[in-house]
Amino acid sequence: MKDQVHNQGELKELKVNIEADVVESFQHMAENTGIALDELIVVALKRFRASHSDYEKKVFQVD
């Protein structure tokens, strides 16, 4: 994960309210690993998206 590059394209701010213990946990992970908090969050969100792609309701066209 440390050698992967994230947030390279156009960036857009997302403001959310998250339980304090989750925020504190991610802050500690960022401090302990030297990985930016933004990087950790985007990795977590991308992994969630990959695991729950059915939430996106993508429609596939068959020719």
Buried (B, 14 or more C-beta within 10 A) or exposed (E): EEEEEBEEEEEEEEEEEEEEEEEEEBEEEBEEEEBEEEBBBBBEEEEEEEEEEEEEEEEEEEE
